[in-house]
Amino acid sequence: MKIDDISIAIISLIRLGVAFRFVYCMVRLQGAEEEAAQFRKRVKNTVMFYIIAESIWQIKDIVMYYYGG
């Protein structure tokens, strides 16, 4: 296995996990009025995690391209 294969597998798992977490929190947000603030915060944290994770993989791709890896 190459580093590219491993990184594709990991980013796929991250995307899938974020999608499931986002859907779960949105469904729970609709049903629980008293816990709405908690689930809004979880949704926000999920989106921030996804943005950071995608940024890390983009930086890795730029570095690998720049150094010819």
Order of alpha helices (4+ residues) and beta strands (2+ residues): alpha-alpha
